[in-house]
Amino acid sequence: MSGTAFSPSVDTVAVGANVTWTKQDGMAHNVTSSPGAPAAFSSASLANGATYAHVFAATGTYQYYCSFHGTPTSGMRGTIVVQ
């Protein structure tokens, strides 16, 4: 995550994948699952260079966002598709 974007904004992974987000700038960022995601996850505000990881144990589409720069429907957000 850098600026006001997650990269990639959409990622497809296998069940059991451990996805890691890395903060790469001086802005405040976090990772928060959107309401309705198959499972909830959330990080604290991350320091520059810090990481947050989550294991996706079930198939589904997991939408997430940064609560500092986005909402579940706009701004800094992303999607993990678990197959």
C-alpha positions as CSV (number, residue, x, y, z in Angstrom):
1,M,0.0,0.0,0.0
2,S,1.3,3.4,-1.0
3,G,-0.3,6.7,-1.6
4,T,-4.0,6.0,-1.6
5,A,-3.9,2.6,-3.4
6,F,-3.5,-1.1,-2.7
7,S,-1.4,-2.8,-5.4
8,P,-2.6,-5.0,-6.8
9,S,-6.1,-3.8,-6.2
10,V,-7.5,-7.3,-7.1
11,D,-5.6,-10.5,-6.3
12,T,-6.7,-14.1,-6.7
13,V,-5.3,-16.7,-4.3
14,A,-5.8,-20.3,-3.2
15,V,-7.6,-21.4,-0.1
16,G,-5.1,-21.3,2.8
17,A,-3.0,-18.5,1.2
18,N,-1.3,-16.1,3.6
19,V,-1.7,-12.6,2.0
20,T,0.7,-9.9,3.3
21,W,0.2,-6.2,2.9
22,T,3.3,-3.9,3.2
23,K,3.0,-0.2,4.0
24,Q,5.4,1.7,1.8
25,D,4.9,5.4,2.6
26,G,4.6,7.9,5.4
27,M,0.8,8.2,5.3
28,A,-1.5,6.4,7.9
29,H,-2.9,3.2,6.5
30,N,-4.7,0.1,7.7
31,V,-6.5,-3.0,6.2
32,T,-10.1,-3.5,7.2
33,S,-12.5,-6.1,5.7
34,S,-15.7,-4.7,4.2
35,P,-19.1,-5.5,5.8
36,G,-20.4,-8.8,4.3
37,A,-16.9,-10.3,3.7
38,P,-16.9,-14.1,4.2
39,A,-14.6,-13.5,7.3
40,A,-13.7,-10.3,9.2
41,F,-10.1,-9.1,9.4
42,S,-8.5,-5.8,10.5
43,S,-5.1,-4.3,11.1
44,A,-4.1,-1.5,13.4
45,S,-2.6,1.6,11.7
46,L,0.7,0.5,10.2
47,A,4.1,2.1,10.5
48,N,6.2,2.7,7.4
49,G,7.6,-0.6,6.3
50,A,5.3,-2.6,8.6
51,T,3.3,-5.6,7.3
52,Y,-0.1,-7.1,8.1
53,A,-0.9,-10.7,7.1
54,H,-4.1,-12.7,7.0
55,V,-4.7,-16.3,6.1
56,F,-7.7,-16.9,3.8
57,A,-9.2,-20.2,5.0
58,A,-12.4,-20.2,2.9
59,T,-13.4,-19.5,-0.7
60,G,-15.1,-16.3,-1.5
61,T,-14.6,-12.7,-2.5
62,Y,-13.1,-10.6,0.3
63,Q,-13.4,-6.8,-0.2
64,Y,-11.3,-4.6,2.0
65,Y,-10.4,-0.9,2.4
66,C,-8.2,1.5,4.3
67,S,-10.4,3.4,6.8
68,F,-8.2,6.5,6.6
69,H,-8.5,6.9,2.8
70,G,-11.5,4.9,1.7
71,T,-14.8,3.3,2.4
72,P,-16.2,-0.1,1.5
73,T,-17.5,1.4,-1.7
74,S,-15.0,4.1,-2.7
75,G,-11.4,5.4,-2.4
76,M,-8.6,3.1,-1.2
77,R,-10.0,-0.4,-1.4
78,G,-9.2,-3.8,-2.8
79,T,-10.4,-7.3,-3.4
80,I,-9.0,-10.8,-2.6
81,V,-10.7,-13.6,-4.6
82,V,-10.1,-17.0,-2.8
83,Q,-10.6,-20.1,-5.0
